[in-house]
């Protein structure tokens, strides 16, 4: 029986509509999907440790609980460390630092008014109340604030529950996927699912190692320059590196502005800019390729668009988890011949494609010439 072949442009339309439907579903189901997706990535990160324990005859439920408790302990320690650093910075901000910020703002306002003719509206200094009023939306009723707080706490509590169940039923979910795609080879399909998990694991663990190295390097530079709150700014810059392109710029801007306010020489902000830029160059050229590897092989255009879409859909959380999500989508596109062009669209540019095409064309012309030569 002959089956009608679907034209390529119809397939492209179907796939594009599918992507639009997925994005629409992500927007509408944000309260449910955000904690579920984060839990899925955490479960993928902990799966290797669970497998290690299970190979040593530890029951699955016990191994999942152990890995989850260790993960919660580590994250709690990191949050406590960040809290102490932020608290110290805020306490300093309420003292002499606030006066120095005011003096800097008054001088900047006077310079802009004199040289550019623009009044920033801060002749009397930086008024926190006025700044809050500028960015604050209409006051929400107490019931809405209470409901938002309860909802956020509920998501935080449900997060480890999701992770625990995903770790326990990971094989069950894999068998479900194999049954859905029963026409495909089961072993090959399970191998591809494992490769997807390894991609996420490599990205998250690699990003964590890179952030730690950058935090240490940034803090060392700030300590060497004598910048106050060096640990706070160094660790913050390292954490912000998880947001491609945008995060590193925010990470260098904050200590740069702080040095402009607290130091009397332009040497310090210039040294911070040069040092952080050099560290980022080393990170992009050596650290990330060496640690993370080529598993998350996305081009800059798709990464940038992904950040915009992720931020528009899920906010800052979306900007963080969009990169491994696109990497998974790229891997899924590589599974079928019809979707391979989309996988290429997400990946790095093939500079040899046009050279290969030129060689094939030249070889074809030479073949035609050789065939015509005997009859000439």
SULHUSUL-V609243 format. One record per backbone hydrogen bond with DSSP energy under -0.5 kcal/mol. NH is the residue of the N-H (numbers start at 1). CO is the residue of the C=O. Records with the same first field share a line. If there is no record, write none. Layout:
NH->CO  CO
This chain:
11->7
12->8
13->9
14->10
15->11
16->12
17->13
18->14
19->15
20->16
21->17
22->18
23->19
24->20
25->21
26->22
27->23
28->24
29->25
30->27
32->29
33->29
34->30
36->32
37->33
38->34
39->35
40->36
41->37
42->38
43->39
44->40
45->41
46->42
47->43
48->44
50->46
51->47
52->48
53->49
54->50
55->51
56->53
57->54
58->53
63->59
64->60
65->61
66->62
67->63
68->64
69->65
70->66
71->67
72->68
73->69
74->70
75->71
76->72
77->73
78->74
79->75
80->76
81->77
82->78
83->79
84->80
85->81
86->82
87->83
88->84
89->85
90->86
91->87
92->88
93->89
94->90
95->92
97->92
98->95
99->95
100->96
101->97
102->98
103->99
104->100
105->101
106->102
107->103
108->104
109->105
110->106
111->107
112->108
113->109
114->110
115->111
116->112
117->112
118->112
120->118
125->122
127->125
128->126
131->127
132->128
133->129
134->130
135->131
136->132
144->141
145->141
146->142
147->143
148->144
149->145
150->146
151->147
152->148
153->149
154->150
155->151
156->152
157->153
158->154
159->155
160->156
161->157
162->158
163->159
164->160
165->161
166->162
167->163
168->164
169->165
170->167
173->169
174->170
175->171
176->172
177->173
178->174
179->175
180->176
181->177
182->179  180
184->181
189->185
190->186
191->187
192->188
193->189
194->190
195->191
196->192
197->193
198->194
199->195
200->196
201->197
202->198
203->199
204->200
205->201
206->202
207->203
208->204
209->205
210->206
211->207
212->208
213->209
214->210
215->211
216->212
217->213
218->214
219->215
220->216
221->217
222->218
223->219
224->220
225->221
226->222  223
227->222
230->227
233->229
234->230
235->231
236->232
237->233
238->234
239->235
240->236
241->237  238
242->239
243->240
244->242
246->244
247->243
248->243
249->245
250->246
251->247
252->248
253->249
254->250
255->251
256->252
257->253
258->254
259->255
260->256
261->257
262->258
263->259
268->265
269->265
270->266
271->267
272->268
273->269
274->270
275->271
276->272
277->273
278->274
279->275
280->276
281->277
282->278
283->279
284->280
285->281
286->282
287->282
288->283
290->286
291->287
292->288
293->288
295->292
297->295
298->296
299->346
303->299
304->300
305->301
306->302
307->303
308->304
309->305
310->306
311->307
312->308
313->309
314->310
315->311
317->314
318->314
319->315
320->316
321->317
322->318
325->321
326->322
327->323
328->324
329->325
330->326
331->327
332->328
333->329
334->330
335->332
336->333
339->336
340->337
342->339
343->339
344->340
345->341
346->342
347->343
351->349
353->350
356->352
357->353
358->354
359->355
360->356
361->357
362->358
363->359
364->360
365->361
366->362
367->363
368->364
369->365
370->366
371->367
372->368
373->369
374->370
376->373
